[in-house]
């Protein structure tokens, strides 16, 4: 797409220059934007062919085939990815027009390679490269964006959520895309880059992550707002398992291999979210089916009250040690039942699981799913669990 061409997004075709009061807006950009680069590479996002090592003639072949099929049918399509890129560009241009010093990043599952056809859009508004007071400054900046978007009838259900990390939520009414916009929560840029790179290490990572997310959604344990597990935490659980739960390991420790690249102090302006990294050649040849079963067995016996999961170190860490780590955002009271270290700011990504009953629900579903899979070797068995 040429830099100066109209955005390739029919929903925006009716928006003319200056339609929003207070800012002169245009669908034409005389400069190359960040979304342009990702649009040009959109054909690389979906996986189109099954890998050579999918089947090995074992009794796990049918399960592995079904895991792959579920992943293939539910992964984020190129069409949806393009729509999200065009939405990003539209917002990027409008925000830059009114607030030239602001930056806008698209983060989360849309960009990390683990997205599905049902994934929302997560965006990060960057005001500056230093910390922003989330309780006051962030709310003020997001309010300015709210006022800007209110002038545009393309967006609906605009709501500013004043939480620990404030969010501006809105929906693209034409394409039915939900957007969550935060302010200066730059750790999301860093972990999007990290997860994208882990997805390149081994072909088994993406299908395992997506199937685990679909399984968790089915059992209503994939919702941080409802005191269960966020998609990001589920992704870290799968990656940690592939580092530590099997021998030989499927995944290396990227923080160890590329210490400079994943340094939490690196300027986010120097991060290439879709950086190409050489795959890791693992000696582990286990199939998707075997690995999925082992994932459930690993966490069915994991001592959650004693240890935290660390992708940063490719190991477990005593929870008590995590509580005493001194960082700007770490709070010793957030390390309760499910403890997963955020690889950059060292907080607990699973702090939403603070209710003992919810934690027991999660453990129960994990244990029952592992038992069902061991008994049947059928993917459906972990979704349609027998009554316990």
RODO-2510 file (C-alpha; in nm, 4 decimals, decimal comma):
residues 388
     n   res          X          Y          Z
     1     x     0,0000     0,0000     0,0000
     2     x     0,1425     0,3375    -0,0960
     3     x     0,2046     0,5792     0,1919
     4     x    -0,0288     0,8382     0,0457
     5     x    -0,3080     0,6019    -0,0514
     6     x    -0,6409     0,6030     0,1251
     7     x    -0,6593     0,3578     0,4119
     8     x    -0,7531     0,0130     0,2913
     9     x    -1,0526    -0,0072     0,5240
    10     x    -1,4006     0,0467     0,3714
    11     x    -1,5486     0,1467     0,7078
    12     x    -1,3443     0,4676     0,6941
    13     x    -1,4253     0,5613     0,3353
    14     x    -1,6903     0,8162     0,4318
    15     x    -1,4626     1,0118     0,6660
    16     x    -1,3431     1,3284     0,4992
    17     x    -1,0737     1,5743     0,5943
    18     x    -1,1711     1,7855     0,8943
    19     x    -1,4821     1,5849     0,9801
    20     x    -1,3942     1,5846     1,3502
    21     x    -1,4299     1,9280     1,5054
    22     x    -1,1170     2,0721     1,6647
    23     x    -0,8643     1,8754     1,4593
    24     x    -0,7965     1,8630     1,0899
    25     x    -0,8162     1,4949     1,0070
    26     x    -0,7267     1,3128     0,6916
    27     x    -0,7313     0,9609     0,5560
    28     x    -0,4303     1,0519     0,3454
    29     x    -0,0848     1,0375     0,5039
    30     x     0,2192     1,1903     0,3363
    31     x     0,4475     0,9840     0,5581
    32     x     0,5138     0,6184     0,6308
    33     x     0,3547     0,5081     0,9588
    34     x     0,4307     0,2135     1,1848
    35     x     0,1050     0,0364     1,0873
    36     x     0,2102     0,0478     0,7196
    37     x     0,5035    -0,1830     0,7873
    38     x     0,2863    -0,4392     0,9624
    39     x     0,0213    -0,4208     0,6904
    40     x     0,2858    -0,5074     0,4329
    41     x     0,3789    -0,8174     0,6341
    42     x     0,0222    -0,9278     0,7101
    43     x     0,0529    -1,2406     0,4956
    44     x     0,3180    -1,3696     0,7375
    45     x     0,0933    -1,3691     1,0461
    46     x    -0,1381    -1,6690     0,9950
    47     x     0,0100    -2,0187     0,9791
    48     x    -0,0980    -2,1681     0,6477
    49     x     0,0631    -2,5129     0,6313
    50     x     0,0957    -2,7966     0,8839
    51     x     0,4568    -2,8706     0,9854
    52     x     0,6397    -3,1835     0,8796
    53     x     0,6679    -3,3104     1,2353
    54     x     0,2968    -3,2914     1,3174
    55     x     0,2421    -3,6683     1,2933
    56     x     0,4856    -3,9481     1,3770
    57     x     0,2788    -4,2652     1,3396
    58     x     0,2149    -4,2960     1,7144
    59     x    -0,1075    -4,3310     1,9109
    60     x    -0,0931    -3,9528     1,9665
    61     x    -0,1440    -3,8693     1,5992
    62     x    -0,5212    -3,8206     1,6116
    63     x    -0,5003    -3,5917     1,9135
    64     x    -0,2145    -3,3942     1,7581
    65     x    -0,4103    -3,3607     1,4352
    66     x    -0,7152    -3,2304     1,6227
    67     x    -0,5075    -2,9806     1,8214
    68     x    -0,3603    -2,8517     1,4969
    69     x    -0,7029    -2,8335     1,3324
    70     x    -0,8522    -2,6391     1,6249
    71     x    -0,5587    -2,3984     1,6147
    72     x    -0,5737    -2,3586     1,2372
    73     x    -0,9475    -2,2846     1,2326
    74     x    -0,9397    -2,0418     1,5262
    75     x    -0,6170    -1,8486     1,4700
    76     x    -0,6481    -1,4823     1,3774
    77     x    -0,7056    -1,4596     1,0022
    78     x    -0,5095    -1,2340     0,7705
    79     x    -0,8334    -1,0502     0,6894
    80     x    -0,9023    -0,9681     1,0553
    81     x    -0,5380    -0,8757     1,1118
    82     x    -0,5531    -0,6304     0,8197
    83     x    -0,8681    -0,4719     0,9602
    84     x    -0,6965    -0,4235     1,2941
    85     x    -0,3894    -0,2745     1,1249
    86     x    -0,6087    -0,0305     0,9332
    87     x    -0,7949     0,0635     1,2511
    88     x    -0,4588     0,1217     1,4182
    89     x    -0,3469     0,3429     1,1312
    90     x    -0,6686     0,5429     1,1397
    91     x    -0,6321     0,6079     1,5129
    92     x    -0,2579     0,6671     1,4809
    93     x    -0,3061     0,9377     1,2173
    94     x    -0,5893     1,1103     1,4043
    95     x    -0,4051     1,1111     1,7374
    96     x    -0,0799     1,2276     1,5751
    97     x    -0,2685     1,5056     1,3975
    98     x    -0,4065     1,6422     1,7240
    99     x    -0,1248     1,5376     1,9578
   100     x     0,1973     1,5216     1,7514
   101     x     0,4179     1,4093     2,0407
   102     x     0,2045     1,1073     2,1331
   103     x     0,2784     0,7560     2,0117
   104     x     0,0328     0,4696     1,9618
   105     x     0,1323     0,1030     1,9780
   106     x    -0,0764    -0,2042     1,9001
   107     x     0,0109    -0,4774     2,1508
   108     x    -0,1229    -0,8035     2,2932
   109     x    -0,2471    -1,1118     2,1114
   110     x    -0,3163    -0,9286     1,7845
   111     x     0,0586    -0,8741     1,7531
   112     x     0,2246    -1,1543     1,9495
   113     x     0,1098    -1,4341     1,7180
   114     x    -0,1246    -1,5981     1,9692
   115     x    -0,4408    -1,4166     1,8617
   116     x    -0,7691    -1,5797     1,7672
   117     x    -1,0664    -1,4717     1,5607
   118     x    -1,2208    -1,3508     1,8861
   119     x    -0,9279    -1,1455     2,0187
   120     x    -0,9884    -0,7822     2,1074
   121     x    -0,7453    -0,5026     2,0251
   122     x    -0,5073    -0,3779     2,2945
   123     x    -0,3361    -0,0442     2,2360
   124     x    -0,0842     0,1596     2,4311
   125     x    -0,0774     0,5390     2,4139
   126     x     0,2782     0,6579     2,4761
   127     x     0,3105     1,0101     2,6132
   128     x     0,6780     0,9871     2,7037
   129     x     0,9368     0,7180     2,7639
   130     x     0,9458     0,7750     3,1409
   131     x     0,6837     0,6598     3,3922
   132     x     0,3424     0,8265     3,4029
   133     x     0,1351     0,8564     3,7205
   134     x    -0,1442     0,6111     3,6378
   135     x    -0,3918     0,7512     3,8908
   136     x    -0,3836     1,1101     3,7688
   137     x    -0,1796     1,1768     3,4554
   138     x    -0,2901     0,8675     3,2652
   139     x    -0,6569     0,9411     3,3321
   140     x    -0,6105     1,2973     3,2084
   141     x    -0,4400     1,1896     2,8853
   142     x    -0,6984     0,9196     2,8159
   143     x    -0,9750     1,1741     2,8785
   144     x    -0,8283     1,3874     2,5994
   145     x    -0,8436     1,0902     2,3621
   146     x    -1,1980     1,0140     2,4778
   147     x    -1,3063     1,3670     2,3845
   148     x    -1,1395     1,3306     2,0464
   149     x    -1,3107     0,9995     1,9669
   150     x    -1,6507     1,1211     2,0881
   151     x    -1,6590     1,3499     1,7845
   152     x    -1,6451     1,0486     1,5554
   153     x    -1,9540     0,8344     1,5026
   154     x    -1,7373     0,5415     1,3956
   155     x    -1,6800     0,4558     1,7621
   156     x    -1,9351     0,3616     2,0260
   157     x    -1,9554     0,2525     2,3899
   158     x    -1,6686     0,4782     2,4928
   159     x    -1,5872     0,4318     2,8602
   160     x    -1,2952     0,5435     3,0748
   161     x    -1,2223     0,2816     3,3411
   162     x    -1,0339     0,4324     3,6363
   163     x    -0,8532     0,1215     3,7580
   164     x    -0,4961     0,0640     3,8784
   165     x    -0,4055     0,0793     3,5103
   166     x    -0,6744     0,3090     3,3617
   167     x    -0,8296     0,1992     3,0327
   168     x    -1,0242     0,3750     2,7626
   169     x    -1,2598     0,1159     2,6169
   170     x    -1,4491     0,1630     2,2908
   171     x    -1,5834    -0,0308     1,9963
   172     x    -1,5433     0,0156     1,6237
   173     x    -1,9113    -0,0051     1,5350
   174     x    -1,8528    -0,0823     1,1663
   175     x    -1,6212    -0,3793     1,2131
   176     x    -1,7333    -0,4796     1,5648
   177     x    -1,3790    -0,4613     1,7022
   178     x    -1,3400    -0,3940     2,0750
   179     x    -1,0448    -0,1734     2,1744
   180     x    -0,8760    -0,1333     2,5139
   181     x    -0,6398     0,1654     2,5228
   182     x    -0,3978     0,2198     2,8120
   183     x    -0,1578     0,5074     2,8739
   184     x     0,2170     0,4501     2,9012
   185     x     0,1870     0,0914     3,0239
   186     x     0,4979     0,0195     2,8196
   187     x     0,5533    -0,3272     2,9686
   188     x     0,2860    -0,4410     2,7220
   189     x     0,5145    -0,3449     2,4329
   190     x     0,8025    -0,5401     2,5847
   191     x     0,6025    -0,8554     2,6549
   192     x     0,4342    -0,8480     2,3127
   193     x     0,7832    -0,8538     2,1599
   194     x     0,8910    -1,1345     2,3952
   195     x     0,5912    -1,3570     2,3202
   196     x     0,6223    -1,2978     1,9460
   197     x     0,9848    -1,4133     1,9638
   198     x     0,8937    -1,7236     2,1663
   199     x     0,6356    -1,8062     1,9002
   200     x     0,9165    -1,8197     1,6447
   201     x     1,1311    -2,0568     1,8495
   202     x     0,9325    -2,3747     1,7800
   203     x     0,6245    -2,4464     1,5665
   204     x     0,4514    -2,6208     1,8594
   205     x     0,4259    -2,3044     2,0695
   206     x     0,1427    -2,1265     1,8858
   207     x    -0,1023    -2,4196     1,8629
   208     x    -0,0468    -2,5137     2,2269
   209     x    -0,0984    -2,1579     2,3506
   210     x    -0,4122    -2,1005     2,1452
   211     x    -0,5726    -2,4344     2,2344
   212     x    -0,5015    -2,3746     2,6051
   213     x    -0,6601    -2,0298     2,5764
   214     x    -0,9680    -2,1731     2,4008
   215     x    -0,9929    -2,4437     2,6680
   216     x    -0,9707    -2,1844     2,9473
   217     x    -1,2335    -1,9652     2,7814
   218     x    -1,4655    -2,2643     2,7496
   219     x    -1,4393    -2,3325     3,1236
   220     x    -1,4730    -1,9638     3,2200
   221     x    -1,1272    -1,9446     3,3753
   222     x    -0,9798    -1,6938     3,1264
   223     x    -1,1035    -1,3629     3,2647
   224     x    -0,8945    -1,1484     3,4992
   225     x    -1,2002    -0,9310     3,5737
   226     x    -1,3683    -1,2428     3,7112
   227     x    -1,0719    -1,3377     3,9317
   228     x    -0,9384    -1,6017     3,6922
   229     x    -0,6415    -1,6141     3,4505
   230     x    -0,5606    -1,3561     3,1836
   231     x    -0,4607    -1,4665     2,8339
   232     x    -0,1128    -1,3286     2,8944
   233     x    -0,0717    -1,5424     3,2067
   234     x    -0,1917    -1,8520     3,0204
   235     x     0,0670    -1,7846     2,7495
   236     x     0,3413    -1,7572     3,0123
   237     x     0,2231    -2,0832     3,1707
   238     x     0,2597    -2,2665     2,8390
   239     x     0,6019    -2,1129     2,7665
   240     x     0,7290    -2,1931     3,1175
   241     x     0,6073    -2,5521     3,0819
   242     x     0,7919    -2,5869     2,7499
   243     x     1,1058    -2,4545     2,9214
   244     x     1,0864    -2,6532     3,2441
   245     x     0,8170    -2,9202     3,2284
   246     x     0,9717    -3,1504     2,9672
   247     x     1,3124    -3,3037     2,9029
   248     x     1,4725    -3,2170     2,6688
   249     x     1,3301    -2,8655     2,6810
   250     x     1,1248    -2,7386     2,3885
   251     x     1,2071    -2,3721     2,4511
   252     x     1,5207    -2,1905     2,5656
   253     x     1,5349    -1,8853     2,7914
   254     x     1,5357    -1,5791     2,5662
   255     x     1,6374    -1,3510     2,8522
   256     x     1,9528    -1,5607     2,8797
   257     x     2,0210    -1,5937     2,5059
   258     x     1,9491    -1,2283     2,4243
   259     x     2,0102    -1,0381     2,7473
   260     x     2,0515    -0,7021     2,5719
   261     x     1,7448    -0,7485     2,3529
   262     x     1,5141    -0,8209     2,6477
   263     x     1,6687    -0,5794     2,8946
   264     x     1,3787    -0,4044     3,0754
   265     x     1,5703    -0,0762     3,0563
   266     x     1,5970    -0,0695     2,6767
   267     x     1,4193     0,2247     2,5131
   268     x     1,0840     0,1003     2,3802
   269     x     1,1446     0,3101     2,0699
   270     x     1,4202     0,0628     1,9791
   271     x     1,2004    -0,2464     2,0112
   272     x     1,0965    -0,4206     1,6902
   273     x     0,7888    -0,6133     1,8033
   274     x     0,8026    -0,8401     1,4967
   275     x     1,1742    -0,8990     1,5069
   276     x     1,2963    -1,2065     1,3214
   277     x     1,4848    -1,4467     1,5474
   278     x     1,6386    -1,7797     1,4529
   279     x     1,4278    -2,0789     1,5648
   280     x     1,5554    -2,2936     1,8500
   281     x     1,6454    -2,6455     1,7409
   282     x     1,5119    -2,8575     2,0242
   283     x     1,6081    -3,2190     2,0792
   284     x     1,2551    -3,2733     2,2102
   285     x     1,0447    -3,4431     1,9424
   286     x     0,7259    -3,4962     2,1433
   287     x     0,4006    -3,4387     1,9607
   288     x     0,1364    -3,1753     2,0277
   289     x    -0,0826    -3,4419     2,1867
   290     x     0,1849    -3,5594     2,4283
   291     x     0,2810    -3,2039     2,5201
   292     x    -0,0766    -3,0979     2,5896
   293     x    -0,1239    -3,3907     2,8278
   294     x     0,2076    -3,3165     2,9985
   295     x     0,1053    -2,9504     3,0344
   296     x    -0,1963    -3,0501     3,2440
   297     x     0,0024    -3,3048     3,4425
   298     x     0,2763    -3,0497     3,5155
   299     x     0,0345    -2,7956     3,6586
   300     x    -0,1831    -3,0577     3,8316
   301     x     0,1109    -3,1323     4,0622
   302     x     0,2687    -2,7843     4,0712
   303     x     0,3177    -2,6405     4,4211
   304     x     0,1517    -2,3043     4,3558
   305     x     0,1631    -2,1927     4,7180
   306     x     0,5405    -2,2349     4,7365
   307     x     0,6661    -2,1446     4,3892
   308     x     0,6140    -1,8806     4,1227
   309     x     0,6515    -1,9426     3,7505
   310     x     0,9355    -1,7529     3,5819
   311     x     0,9825    -1,7378     3,2052
   312     x     1,2570    -1,4788     3,2584
   313     x     1,4745    -1,7353     3,4374
   314     x     1,3234    -2,0500     3,2828
   315     x     1,2737    -2,1828     3,6347
   316     x     1,0546    -2,1589     3,9402
   317     x     1,1143    -1,8993     4,2126
   318     x     1,0062    -1,9200     4,5783
   319     x     0,6959    -1,7031     4,6186
   320     x     0,8445    -1,5478     4,9302
   321     x     1,1389    -1,4287     4,7231
   322     x     0,9024    -1,2647     4,4720
   323     x     0,7233    -1,0803     4,7509
   324     x     1,0467    -0,9127     4,8552
   325     x     1,1600    -0,7981     4,5110
   326     x     1,1851    -0,4196     4,5141
   327     x     1,0529    -0,2671     4,1932
   328     x     0,8305     0,0331     4,1281
   329     x     0,5187    -0,1759     4,0652
   330     x     0,5721    -0,4849     4,2785
   331     x     0,3455    -0,5266     4,5806
   332     x     0,4054    -0,8160     4,8245
   333     x     0,0301    -0,8527     4,8766
   334     x    -0,0341    -0,9445     4,5117
   335     x     0,1442    -1,2818     4,5445
   336     x    -0,1346    -1,5099     4,6668
   337     x    -0,2564    -1,8306     4,5016
   338     x    -0,1378    -1,8303     4,1408
   339     x     0,2014    -1,6624     4,1006
   340     x     0,3463    -1,5857     3,7577
   341     x     0,6372    -1,3442     3,7334
   342     x     0,6047    -1,0668     3,4766
   343     x     0,9394    -1,0942     3,2941
   344     x     1,0063    -0,7188     3,2864
   345     x     0,8513    -0,5384     3,5838
   346     x     0,8611    -0,8473     3,8128
   347     x     0,5008    -0,8141     3,9303
   348     x     0,2525    -1,1034     3,9459
   349     x     0,0635    -1,1298     3,6164
   350     x    -0,1869    -1,3633     3,7862
   351     x    -0,2660    -1,1322     4,0787
   352     x    -0,6301    -1,1410     3,9634
   353     x    -0,6511    -1,4927     4,1104
   354     x    -0,6801    -1,3790     4,4724
   355     x    -0,9939    -1,5714     4,5681
   356     x    -0,9330    -1,9218     4,7113
   357     x    -1,2510    -2,0627     4,5589
   358     x    -1,1579    -1,9378     4,2112
   359     x    -0,8095    -2,0826     4,2527
   360     x    -0,9528    -2,4216     4,3498
   361     x    -1,1858    -2,4057     4,0491
   362     x    -0,8864    -2,3493     3,8206
   363     x    -0,6875    -2,6350     3,9787
   364     x    -0,9868    -2,8657     3,9569
   365     x    -1,0372    -2,7966     3,5860
   366     x    -0,6657    -2,8545     3,5193
   367     x    -0,6631    -3,1867     3,7067
   368     x    -0,9843    -3,3137     3,5479
   369     x    -0,8700    -3,2108     3,2013
   370     x    -0,5425    -3,3975     3,2415
   371     x    -0,7247    -3,7087     3,3626
   372     x    -0,9729    -3,6919     3,0740
   373     x    -0,6985    -3,6513     2,8153
   374     x    -0,4963    -3,9366     2,9630
   375     x    -0,8019    -4,1609     2,9548
   376     x    -0,9326    -4,0799     2,6058
   377     x    -0,6546    -3,9103     2,4038
   378     x    -0,9400    -3,7041     2,2553
   379     x    -0,9333    -3,3248     2,2421
   380     x    -1,3081    -3,2945     2,3003
   381     x    -1,2657    -3,4626     2,6383
   382     x    -1,0979    -3,1541     2,7912
   383     x    -1,3842    -2,9319     2,6806
   384     x    -1,6732    -3,1616     2,7697
   385     x    -1,5533    -3,2811     3,1087
   386     x    -1,7459    -3,5525     3,2853
   387     x    -1,9095    -3,4457     3,6106
   388     x    -1,6745    -3,4958     3,9052
***
